[in-house]
Amino acid sequence: MIPNQWYPILRTEDVKRDAPTGVKRLGEELVLWRDVGGKLVCQSARCPHKGANLSDGRLVGNSIACPYHGFRYDTSGACRLIPALGTQGRIPASMRIDTYEVREEYGLVWLWWGEKREKLPDIELPHELAEHPRPYETITWSRPVHYTRYIESLLEFYHVTFVHRDHWANIIDYTFMYGSRRKLWTDGRERYIAANKIVNHRVDVDGTIIRSTFDQCEEGNPSNIWHFDLIYQAPCLTHVRQGLLEVTTWLTPIDEENTQAIMRLWEYPLLKRMVPIKPLRPWILKASLQMEKYVQDQQDNDIMARQEPKVSERGVNKLIAPDEMNAKYLQMRDRLKAEARAEAEARAREATADERPEAPVNGASPGNGSGRAERPQEEAARAGGVSKSAS
């Protein structure tokens, strides 16, 4: 996992106004809820009293109540009521839960995973998506695969003619991707299976964004060719544009063995003409996403679940030229993790220096505790912890 990044963990619509929502992301059990003003709150899900999951509790004003004994925690994470002690009871200062930095942008809930900072970076998408003019639909699901394997499966598409050739639902791909008009699109499957060779591929790196463009064609038949444009943005965004299809997928780690996919399908350019009744068009996109979830993506995952090793890293597999984007992704992942470690170590050294007592002046004893700096959460970045917001 890459520290010091914004990770999308849910769709905005997944967090309701009248009940808490529990998720596990980046190895952390979290509970999300909205205060009386609708502002999103994200906190650790385990009540420190006896470990009950707060997502099973209920909202009471600007607090969340534990389902086990009714302890109430406010938006800062402080416990404000212990019913067993009464309204005037003394609440231990340690009875609190962690609160995490979250934002709602682009229709998603984003979690900051890394060191606590006074000013967090903005959430930015590649310009192709931030400025995208077309409507979309978004769904989400989880798979029992490591997120590195999931990401790399969407950074190349020369697997499709082997993985997706046999299921009846793939006839849509055959027809619209490769079928020829002169044969009334009946030759789609034949042309689809034959288009295996990658040509004209190019990869460019721009900060934390990698862009790849290539053609997939039938060797010896230059007329059977299809163009792809792919985008990766750290830590977990992939985007593919190919003919009528344009899909964005965020792949956020649930833990070291499971990944949450958030897939967004953009409206096809020709859909307005194909389906002139506007309210019907979102249902076409939703149906397409369901097919992706239960057919194409499931076919990919049946293979990924048996890959070894489970985690993709530099040197564990032998890549070929069309895997250049995959190689650049693994290089970027290592670079960003190393930068996060170096930053955490630098902060730790600064904190240690600030904690040292001042040298005695004229034989006087050093002062006690004045000017002591708060230790930053360098271990969170080093080990992959979630940064808590100020309480």
Helices and strands as residue ranges (DSSP letters): E 5-11, G 12-14, E 21-25, E 28-34, E 40-44, G 54-56, E 58-60, E 63-65, E 72-74, E 79-81, G 83-85, E 99-100, E 102-105, E 108-113, H 127-130, E 136-143, H 147-153, H 160-163, G 168-170, H 171-173, I 174-178, G 181-183, H 188-194, E 195-206, E 209-218, E 221-233, E 237-242, E 245-253, E 259-266, H 271-274, G 278-280, H 281-291, I 292-296, H 297-304, G 321-323, H 324-355, H 378-383
